[in-house]
Amino acid sequence: MASTATNSILEAMKEVPSMKENLKKAFKDLQSFSPFLLRLPFQWSDIDGHFSSIERSINLCISHLKPDAEAMNTLLTTSPK
């Protein structure tokens, strides 16, 4: 069961690059209006860096959890009922 949750997270993480690309396009659209509305106090590189940091943290957590999840899955499937 724990392995399934880890795999679900890994599958969802595969969508991150396309989601970031969509966000980048939306940010560029917002920037095109910013001279008329307001000056944005940040750049795309700030947002990208933030999401990249989160992505690295999630991947690090998964790399630490995956062996435990696999061990737990092995115990659950091999234990007598």
Summary of the structure (lengths in Angstrom):
residues: 81
radius of gyration: 19.5
end to end distance: 16.4
largest distance: 68.8
contacts: 171
relative contact order: 0.16
helix: 85%
strand: 0%
